[in-house]
Amino acid sequence: LAYIPENADEEVLKSLFTPEAVEFVEKFGARHDIPKAKGIAGLQVFSTVYTRAIFKICVKEKIPLFVSAVGDPSWCIPEAHANGMKVMSMIGLPKHAKRLSDNGVDFIVAQGTEAGGHTGRIGTMPLIPQVVDIIAPTPVLAAGGIADGRGLVAALSLGAVGVWLGSVFVTTEEAYLESIEMGLTTRWEVDTIQKRIVAATADDTTITRTLTGKTLRTIKNKFQGSWEEENGPVLKTPIQNVLVADLQQGVREAQKEDYVYPLAGQIAGMIKEVKPAAQVIEQVVEQATKVLERLGSNGR
Ligand SMILES: Cc1cc2nc3c(=O)[nH]c(=O)nc-3n(C[C@H](O)[C@H](O)[C@H](O)COP(=O)(O)O)c2cc1C
């Protein structure tokens, strides 16, 4: 993020707000009855200094796997490898996978546009085989739109060695527990997010830049919808995160259900209940085994 100072903190990022953006936030809060609150913007600052500090902690704690997204982790590969760590990177385009593989990344997660959270333009089905071909023998995990054993088998057949699931884990009993403990979210907000995902259909998500400045898939909600309708500002990452942080905290404090931002992918339409994470994994493996047996037995 060359446009922000290396050691940017909350105050530095706030100084990069445009006057129009500040005015819009004020008016948006008033129009939508979102009370003024002090957000957690300080925890949304992804500066170079901050990222490098996190990596140092991973090295010190001997974390076996460092996973990076929305950026190029090539800078940390030599030190990671020297300390016995593996580095994995998320990508949404074959050319990015190629560059990272050439730079020595150990695994690639190729994530299709169907996925929840930050996402690209290419669907999982065309993305995986193209990435597999271009970076072989570097192992590829498939992500985006996978939440059961059928998805796992499909990913294997496309050449992936495994899958990386997101949305389905948001609807597990363990989801966001650490974030609640850290004060990043609340039990009420997590319950609301899970309720919205369980109720969602396949068509209830959209891609928006309103939360972080980068394309992100979320269940449609009044915060994103109204911001877009009212032509709200979209600043660069992570300035946008800081811009909306106080409003988001207001939504939390006033428990404005419709304004909660439930990040999730198109597979949300298939998710019908909240369950323990272990059960999700058991069911994925059990179903994949059955599918493989069926395919093996009749050759189809
Ligand atoms: C709520 C939520 C938050 C996410 N946050 C991150 C993140 O911080 N870093 C990251 O690399 N991917 C993040 N992702 C993407 C996931 O790692 C994963 O690739 C994606 O959810 C897979 O697609 P699926 O949602 O269809 O399972 C997030 C996804 C969701 C649903």
The ligand as a Gaussian input file, in Angstrom:
#p B3LYP/6-31G(d) Opt

LIG

0 1
 C      -16.309000     -13.481000       7.442000
 C      -15.157000     -13.767000       6.557000
 C      -13.939000     -13.153000       6.823000
 C      -12.836000     -13.431000       6.031000
 N      -11.653000     -12.837000       6.343000
 C      -10.553000     -13.193000       5.662000
 C       -9.288000     -12.676000       6.040000
 O       -9.173000     -11.874000       6.952000
 N       -8.210000     -13.092000       5.352000
 C       -8.311000     -13.988000       4.326000
 O       -7.306000     -14.362000       3.762000
 N       -9.505000     -14.454000       3.916000
 C      -10.614000     -14.091000       4.572000
 N      -11.826000     -14.584000       4.178000
 C      -11.898000     -15.492000       3.011000
 C      -11.711000     -16.927000       3.486000
 O      -10.376000     -17.105000       3.940000
 C      -12.022000     -17.959000       2.406000
 O      -11.091000     -17.915000       1.367000
 C      -13.406000     -17.846000       1.815000
 O      -14.357000     -17.605000       2.821000
 C      -13.741000     -19.133000       1.064000
 O      -14.958000     -19.067000       0.402000
 P      -16.373000     -19.459000       1.076000
 O      -16.765000     -18.276000       1.907000
 O      -17.263000     -19.659000      -0.080000
 O      -16.150000     -20.704000       1.901000
 C      -12.951000     -14.318000       4.937000
 C      -14.180000     -14.916000       4.665000
 C      -15.284000     -14.650000       5.445000
 C      -16.595000     -15.326000       5.126000

